[in-house]
Amino acid sequence: MENSPYIATSSWTNHFLIAHAAGSVDHQSFTNSREAFEQNYNQGYRVFEVDLQLTTDGYLLSRHDWGNYLYDRFKQVIPREQMDRPAPLELVLSLPIYGRYHAMSFEQIAELLQNYPDIWVVTDTKGTSEHEVRQQFEAMLRAAAGKEGVLDRVVPQLYSRDMLRWVESVHSFPSYIYTLYQSQDTDQQVLDFVRAEPKIDAIAIVQDRAMKSASLIARLESLRVPVYAHTVNDPTAIRDLAAIGVDGVYSDSMTYERLEQSRIRLPKRNS
């Protein structure tokens, strides 16, 4: 993998693949688990999107949400009345996913960043109110205490233009990605935002919208702002997205080896 034309290391935006929810592990997706990270790191991933939830005791935990469906899907047994709401950190950490995988506190994620200096973590915190966003990123800052340097390789996903100001009031990260799936912004508003905010290093867009947004993608390319589509696992879809200028994808299961085998022609990377 060291010689793969799909992997670069100077910036997170030079990596084509972002592991969605830390990537799949043994064909199981959405686990956000330590084991998923390890498996996908060994397959060449260096950028990992991680879903993060705030626990009742004020910690950030790698979990997609608190829905009862997820406990059932993961075969985690707790009383039904405790589902559909935040839980304490230690309770969730004590519940293996499918009996063998393990969620991570942000303290553990900070340790991964410290131990693997070639990785980046893209956050998916999902909070949209100022109060919730501040709580989440204050918890992140506490978790990284003593390891503050690792936050330089944390890339917050922003769900609104206002969220940049809220996050920056807690900690100034060097790089952000603006994800549009919750945004009502027009194409022009997106372009104006990235022009005004040099820390916005990429845009994330759902696959279907990306296929209808060749003009926006081209205009972002002229600003040297890469576009990532999500969530894409099919090589044919990746080939189609690359043909209109998409710079990378969030994926559960695609690997760099499969990209090479599929002979997918990718856009040239910005230097």
Residue, then its C-alpha position, 0 to 999 in steps of 0.5 A: m500500500e505504500n506505493s498506492p497512487y491513492i494515498a498522500t500524507s501531507s494533508w487530510t484532504n489529500h486522502f480520497l477515502i474517509a472511513h464512515a463511522a470508523g469504517s466497517v469491521d467484519h462487514q458490520s457498519f456503524t460500530n464506531s469501534r476501536e476494532a473498526f479503526e484498527q481493521n481500516y487503518n490496516q487497509g490504508y485508511r488514515v481519515f476516520e469519521v466518528d459519530l460522537q454522543l454526549t453521555t449523561d455524565g458529560y463525556l463524548l462517546s463513539r456512538h451513532d445515536w441513543g435509539n433503541y434500534l441501535y441497542d437491538r442491532f448491536k445485541q446490547v441488552i439493557p432495560r427498554e426504559q433506559m433506551d432512547r436517551p443518553a446513558p452514562l459512559e461506563l454503562v455503554l463502554s461495558l456493552p460490547i457491540y455484537g459481543r466483540y467490538h468496543a465503543m470508545s470514549f474521546e479520551q481513548i480517541a485522543e490516545l489513538l491520535q497520539n499513538y498514530p501520528d498519521i491519522w485524522v478524525v472527522t467529527d460527526t457530533k450531530g448537535t445543532s444548537e449553540h448550547e449542545v455544540r458548546q457542551q460537546f466540544e468542551a467535553m472534547l477539550r477536557a478529554a484531550a487535556g494533556k494531549e492538546g496537540v492531537l486536536d490539530r488532527v481533529v476536523p470538526q464537521l459543521y452543520s451550519r455556518d453559525m456552528l463555526r463561531w460556536v466551535e471556535s469559541v471553545h477551541s480553534f481547530p486548524s481545519y473544518i469540513y462543512t457538511l450540507y446534509q442539514s443545511q438549507d444553504t444555496d450554492q451561492q451561500v456555500l461558495d460565499f462561506v468558503r471564500a470568507e472562512p479559510k479554515i473551511d478546507a472541504i465540503a461534504i455532500v450526500q451522494d445523490r445531491a453531488m450527482k446533481s451538483a456538477s456546477l457547484i463542484a466545479r466552482l469549489e474546485s476553482l477555489r481549491v476546496p475539495v468535495y467529499a460525497h457520502t456514503v458511497n460503497d459502490p465502485t461504479a458510483i465512485r467512478d461516476l462521482a470522480a468523473i464530475g470532480v468529486d475529490g473523495v468519498y466517505s465509505d463503509s467498505m471501499t478500500y484503496e486496493r479495490l480502487e486500484q483494482s477497479r482502475i478508477r480515475l480520480p481527480k488530481r489532488n490539490s497541492 
